[in-house]
Amino acid sequence: MSNFAETLTEVKTDILHASISLDNETKERNQKEDAARMLKARRAIEQHLEQKRLNHDISNGWDD
């Protein structure tokens, strides 16, 4: 019976470690996806502001 209990404990430990590892991988993937979305949003905002400045400059009669 002791051998069975040890085996069961090892299996539980392995499952726990696998679960923690999976959670960590999921969190890391989510962080990477969030960073990519933030970068995309930042670039879109910068592009919008640049277009707005360009339109303003053109309406004022000069262009780079």
Residue pairs with C-beta under 8 A, 6 or more apart in sequence:
54 63
54 64
57 63
57 64
